[in-house]
C-alpha cells in the first residue's frame, strides 16, 4: 500500500520493512525475511532455497481460503520456520 510505513520500500519486501523500520537485529527474523523476499519478488536478491516451497504453500492456501481464513494456518507455518532456524543457525546445520 503506497505511503504505508510497513509496505514495500525500495528493493525490500514488506516483511523486510518491519525489522528494518524497528531496527531489529534478530538473525532468525532476517533469515525469514530473505525467504519471504524470495517468495514475492523475483529480483535475484534472495537465494533462499526455502523460498519456492514456501511460495507454493502460501499460493495453495490462497486458492482454498479467503484472506481471513488463510491467516489461521500461516501463523503456525511461520512460527515453525522461526523455531527451526532459531535452532539451526547457531549449529550451522539442520536441528535434530
VMD Tcl script that draws the C-alpha trace (Angstrom):
set ca {
  {0.00 0.00 0.00}
  {1.52 3.31 -1.04}
  {2.61 5.54 1.79}
  {2.26 2.86 4.45}
  {5.26 2.59 6.77}
  {5.42 -1.19 6.65}
  {4.79 -1.78 2.97}
  {7.36 -2.42 0.28}
  {10.16 0.15 0.31}
  {12.71 0.24 -2.49}
  {14.10 -3.24 -3.00}
  {12.71 -4.54 0.33}
  {9.50 -6.54 0.56}
  {7.06 -5.59 3.31}
  {8.34 -8.43 5.52}
  {11.82 -6.88 5.34}
  {10.44 -3.40 6.06}
  {9.30 -4.44 9.55}
  {12.68 -5.40 11.07}
  {14.40 -2.59 9.18}
  {11.90 0.03 10.42}
  {12.17 -1.11 14.03}
  {15.94 -1.80 13.83}
  {15.52 -5.45 14.80}
  {18.73 -7.47 14.67}
  {17.42 -11.00 15.24}
  {19.29 -13.10 12.64}
  {16.43 -15.61 12.50}
  {13.95 -12.87 11.64}
  {16.26 -11.66 8.88}
  {16.61 -15.25 7.58}
  {12.81 -15.44 7.35}
  {12.75 -12.04 5.65}
  {15.13 -13.34 2.95}
  {12.92 -16.37 2.43}
  {9.75 -14.27 2.18}
  {11.51 -11.88 -0.20}
  {12.18 -14.82 -2.49}
  {8.53 -15.86 -2.48}
  {7.19 -12.50 -3.58}
  {9.89 -10.80 -5.60}
  {11.78 -12.30 -8.49}
  {14.63 -9.79 -8.45}
  {17.55 -12.12 -7.73}
  {18.19 -10.66 -4.25}
  {17.10 -13.79 -2.39}
  {18.89 -17.07 -2.87}
  {16.97 -18.78 -0.06}
  {16.36 -22.38 -1.16}
  {13.25 -22.49 1.05}
  {11.52 -19.66 -0.87}
  {10.00 -21.73 -3.70}
  {8.48 -24.25 -1.27}
  {7.04 -21.55 0.96}
  {5.69 -19.79 -2.12}
  {3.85 -22.96 -3.17}
  {2.38 -23.40 0.32}
  {1.19 -19.79 0.55}
  {-0.22 -19.73 -3.00}
  {-2.02 -23.01 -2.38}
  {-3.60 -21.63 0.78}
  {-4.75 -18.56 -1.13}
  {-6.50 -20.86 -3.61}
  {-8.58 -22.66 -0.98}
  {-9.03 -19.98 1.70}
  {-10.20 -16.41 1.76}
  {-7.75 -13.93 3.29}
  {-9.10 -14.19 6.83}
  {-9.26 -17.99 6.87}
  {-5.86 -18.24 5.18}
  {-4.20 -16.40 8.05}
  {-5.03 -19.18 10.52}
  {-2.58 -21.78 9.18}
  {0.13 -19.28 8.24}
  {0.81 -18.37 11.89}
  {1.95 -21.89 12.79}
  {3.85 -22.18 9.48}
  {5.89 -19.07 10.24}
  {6.25 -19.98 13.92}
  {7.59 -23.37 12.86}
  {10.03 -21.82 10.39}
  {11.22 -19.40 13.04}
  {11.80 -22.18 15.57}
  {13.55 -24.38 13.02}
  {16.01 -21.64 12.09}
  {16.37 -20.49 15.70}
  {17.75 -23.96 16.45}
  {19.64 -24.42 13.17}
  {21.54 -21.15 12.83}
  {23.76 -21.49 15.92}
  {24.62 -25.09 14.96}
  {25.25 -24.32 11.31}
  {23.18 -27.35 10.34}
  {19.68 -28.77 10.47}
  {18.43 -29.21 14.02}
  {17.94 -32.71 15.38}
}
mol new
graphics top color blue
foreach p $ca { graphics top sphere $p radius 0.5 }
foreach p [lrange $ca 0 end-1] q [lrange $ca 1 end] { graphics top cylinder $p $q radius 0.2 }
display resetview
